[in-house]
Amino acid sequence: MVNNILLRMKTILGFKSDIELSSYLGTTPQSISKWKKRNSLDYELLISKLNNKVNLNWLFYGEGEPVSEKKKEGDKEEILLLREKIKEKDEQIKKQEIQKEVLQETIMKMTFYDHNGEEEVPEMYVREVAENSVNYK
């Protein structure tokens, strides 16, 4: 039952993943996973986020039409805005991942010299710096 409700939510909102849905709901993908495992939902959260935009009989039981005609036009605009926000966040994440890779490559290429002036690359040190110095959220 919970899986069907979540699937209908993703369908009406145009989301393909639980990550997109969790972002919209302001929760984590792990919360959605727990809901599925426990076959339980935060009904108040779902109802508050949908804000009377969806026919609850359709959402919870699959009965009737998903949305009344007068609500459809307003919802399209909001859904388009939400999709655009998600797209922007995805682009930001991709840029941060590229920046992280460049920084890690730079660190890995760093050359160190021992006390005799000989070139030395202590791999454990470089690896530790690469793993610990780049933290993105």
C-alpha positions in Angstrom: 0.0 0.0 0.0 2.7 2.5 1.0 4.7 1.7 -2.2 1.5 2.5 -4.3 0.9 5.8 -2.5 4.5 6.9 -3.0 4.4 5.8 -6.6 1.2 7.8 -7.2 2.9 10.8 -5.5 5.9 10.6 -7.8 3.6 10.2 -10.8 1.5 13.3 -10.0 4.6 15.4 -9.2 6.6 14.1 -12.2 9.4 12.6 -10.1 11.3 9.5 -11.1 13.1 8.8 -7.9 12.7 8.6 -4.2 15.5 11.2 -3.9 13.4 13.7 -5.8 10.4 12.9 -3.7 12.3 13.2 -0.5 13.7 16.6 -1.5 10.2 17.8 -2.3 8.9 16.5 1.1 11.8 18.0 3.0 12.9 14.6 4.3 15.6 12.1 3.5 15.7 9.2 1.1 16.3 7.0 4.2 13.0 8.1 5.6 11.2 7.0 2.5 13.0 3.7 2.6 11.9 3.2 6.3 8.3 4.0 5.3 8.4 1.3 2.7 10.0 -1.2 5.1 7.5 -0.4 7.9 4.5 0.0 5.5 3.8 3.3 7.3 3.8 6.9 6.2 3.9 10.4 7.7 0.4 11.2 6.4 0.4 14.7 7.9 3.5 15.5 6.0 2.1 14.2 2.7 -1.1 16.0 3.1 0.5 19.3 4.1 2.9 19.2 1.2 0.2 18.4 -1.3 -1.9 21.3 0.2 -5.2 20.0 -1.2 -3.8 19.8 -4.7 -4.5 16.1 -5.1 -7.6 14.0 -4.7 -6.7 12.1 -1.5 -9.0 9.1 -2.5 -6.9 8.7 -5.6 -3.6 9.2 -3.7 -4.4 6.7 -0.9 -6.7 4.2 -2.6 -6.3 4.8 -6.4 -9.9 5.8 -6.7 -11.2 8.7 -8.8 -9.3 11.3 -10.7 -5.9 12.4 -9.4 -6.6 16.1 -9.6 -9.7 18.2 -10.1 -9.7 20.3 -13.3 -9.5 23.7 -11.7 -6.4 22.6 -9.7 -4.5 21.2 -12.7 -3.4 24.5 -14.2 -2.0 25.9 -11.0 -0.2 22.7 -10.2 1.5 22.6 -13.6 3.3 25.8 -12.8 4.4 24.7 -9.4 5.5 21.3 -10.7 7.5 23.1 -13.4 9.1 25.3 -10.8 10.0 22.3 -8.6 11.5 20.4 -11.5 13.6 23.5 -12.4 14.9 23.7 -8.8 15.8 20.0 -8.8 17.6 20.5 -12.1 19.6 23.4 -10.7 20.6 21.4 -7.6 21.7 18.5 -9.8 23.8 20.9 -11.8 25.4 22.3 -8.7 26.2 18.8 -7.4 27.8 17.9 -10.8 30.0 21.0 -10.6 31.0 20.2 -7.1 31.9 16.7 -8.1 34.1 18.0 -10.9 35.8 20.4 -8.5 36.4 17.6 -6.0 38.0 15.4 -8.7 40.3 18.3 -9.9 41.4 19.0 -6.3 42.0 15.3 -5.6 44.0 14.9 -8.8 46.1 18.0 -7.9 46.8 16.6 -4.5 47.7 13.2 -5.9 50.2 15.0 -8.3 51.9 16.8 -5.5 55.6 16.1 -5.2 57.4 15.9 -1.9 61.2 15.9 -1.3 63.0 14.0 1.4 65.8 15.6 3.6 68.4 14.9 0.9 66.4 16.8 -1.8 65.3 13.6 -3.5 61.8 13.4 -4.9 59.4 11.4 -2.7 55.7 10.9 -2.9 54.4 9.4 0.4 51.2 7.8 -1.0 49.5 7.3 2.4 49.9 11.0 3.2 48.6 12.1 -0.2 45.7 9.7 0.0 44.8 10.9 3.5 44.9 14.6 2.4 42.8 13.8 -0.7 40.2 12.0 1.4 40.0 14.4 4.3 40.6 17.9 2.9 37.7 17.9 0.3 34.3 18.0 2.0 31.3 18.9 -0.1 27.7 19.0 1.0 
